[in-house]
Amino acid sequence: QVQLVESGGGLVQTGGSLRLSCAASGNIFHINALGWYRQVPGKQRELVARFNPGGIPDYAYAVKGRFTISRDSARNTIYLQMNSLKPEDSATYYCHFGNVRDDYWGQGTQVTVSS
């Protein structure tokens, strides 16, 4: 079992920055998928950024060049640095750890970008 705890959301003005964190505990030995997703009410959860199977960061087109995913393996933590935020980035952000058999999600953290 894997537990994920997110932090770092909040309210920011257009053009501002936030950094999200997701700390994992438990048995993460077989985890090979790490990423961030977001969801707004009435819409499907969408990929924001992830490490692909080769460990290379991969981004949604809408955030490319503005967001950066990173990881600290020693702390079992992944991060999402979000710069140049736009109102359309407002959503609940979820971190994801998984493998072919299991999916684990953080509790979600709200990001609101005011215009």
C-alpha positions as CSV (number, residue, x, y, z in Angstrom):
1,Q,0.0,0.0,0.0
2,V,1.2,3.5,-0.8
3,Q,0.0,6.7,0.9
4,L,0.4,10.1,-0.8
5,V,0.2,13.4,0.9
6,E,0.1,16.6,-1.2
7,S,0.8,20.1,-0.3
8,G,1.4,23.5,-1.9
9,G,-1.8,24.6,-3.5
10,G,-3.4,27.9,-3.0
11,L,-4.6,31.2,-4.5
12,V,-2.3,33.1,-6.8
13,Q,-2.6,35.9,-9.3
14,T,-2.1,35.5,-13.0
15,G,1.6,35.2,-13.8
16,G,2.4,33.9,-10.4
17,S,4.0,30.7,-9.3
18,L,3.3,27.8,-7.0
19,R,5.1,24.6,-6.2
20,L,3.2,21.4,-5.4
21,S,4.7,18.6,-3.4
22,C,3.6,14.9,-3.1
23,A,5.3,12.8,-0.5
24,A,4.9,9.0,-0.7
25,S,5.1,6.5,2.1
26,G,4.7,2.7,2.2
27,N,5.8,0.2,-0.4
28,I,6.8,2.1,-3.4
29,F,9.4,-0.4,-4.6
30,H,7.4,-1.4,-7.6
31,I,6.1,2.0,-8.6
32,N,7.2,3.1,-12.0
33,A,4.7,5.7,-13.0
34,L,4.9,9.2,-11.4
35,G,2.9,12.2,-12.4
36,W,0.5,15.0,-11.8
37,Y,-3.0,15.4,-13.1
38,R,-5.7,18.0,-12.7
39,Q,-9.4,18.1,-12.7
40,V,-12.1,20.8,-12.8
41,P,-15.7,20.1,-12.0
42,G,-17.7,18.5,-14.8
43,K,-14.5,17.5,-16.7
44,Q,-12.3,14.4,-16.8
45,R,-9.1,14.3,-15.0
46,E,-6.3,15.2,-17.3
47,L,-2.5,14.6,-17.4
48,V,-0.4,17.6,-16.6
49,A,3.1,16.2,-16.3
50,R,4.7,12.8,-15.7
51,F,7.9,10.9,-15.9
52,N,7.6,8.5,-18.9
53,P,8.7,4.9,-18.6
54,G,12.2,6.0,-19.5
55,G,12.3,8.5,-16.7
56,I,12.0,11.5,-19.0
57,P,9.6,14.3,-18.1
58,D,6.6,14.6,-20.4
59,Y,4.1,17.5,-20.3
60,A,0.7,18.4,-21.6
61,Y,0.9,20.9,-24.4
62,A,-1.0,23.5,-22.3
63,V,1.7,23.6,-19.6
64,K,4.9,23.0,-21.6
65,G,7.5,25.6,-20.9
66,R,5.7,26.8,-17.8
67,F,5.5,23.7,-15.5
68,T,8.4,21.5,-14.4
69,I,8.0,18.1,-12.7
70,S,10.9,16.9,-10.6
71,R,11.6,14.1,-8.1
72,D,13.6,13.6,-4.9
73,S,14.1,9.8,-4.7
74,A,15.7,10.1,-1.3
75,R,12.5,11.7,0.1
76,N,10.1,9.7,-2.1
77,T,8.7,13.0,-3.2
78,I,7.7,14.5,-6.5
79,Y,7.2,18.2,-7.2
80,L,5.4,20.3,-9.7
81,Q,6.8,23.8,-10.1
82,M,4.2,26.0,-11.8
83,N,5.2,29.3,-13.3
84,S,3.4,31.9,-15.4
85,L,0.1,30.6,-14.1
86,K,-3.1,31.4,-16.0
87,P,-6.7,31.3,-14.9
88,E,-7.2,28.2,-17.0
89,D,-4.7,26.4,-14.8
90,S,-7.2,26.6,-11.9
91,A,-8.1,23.1,-10.9
92,T,-7.7,20.4,-8.2
93,Y,-4.3,18.9,-8.7
94,Y,-3.6,15.2,-7.9
95,C,-0.4,13.3,-7.8
96,H,-0.3,9.8,-9.0
97,F,2.0,6.9,-8.3
98,G,1.4,3.6,-10.0
99,N,2.3,0.5,-12.0
100,V,0.6,-1.9,-14.3
101,R,-1.5,-3.2,-11.4
102,D,-2.1,-0.4,-9.0
103,D,-2.9,3.2,-9.0
104,Y,-2.5,5.5,-6.0
105,W,-3.7,9.1,-5.8
106,G,-3.1,12.0,-3.6
107,Q,-5.9,13.7,-1.8
108,G,-5.9,16.6,-4.2
109,T,-4.8,20.2,-3.7
110,Q,-6.7,23.2,-5.0
111,V,-5.0,25.7,-7.2
112,T,-6.9,28.9,-8.0
113,V,-5.4,31.5,-10.4
114,S,-7.2,34.9,-10.3
115,S,-7.3,37.1,-13.3
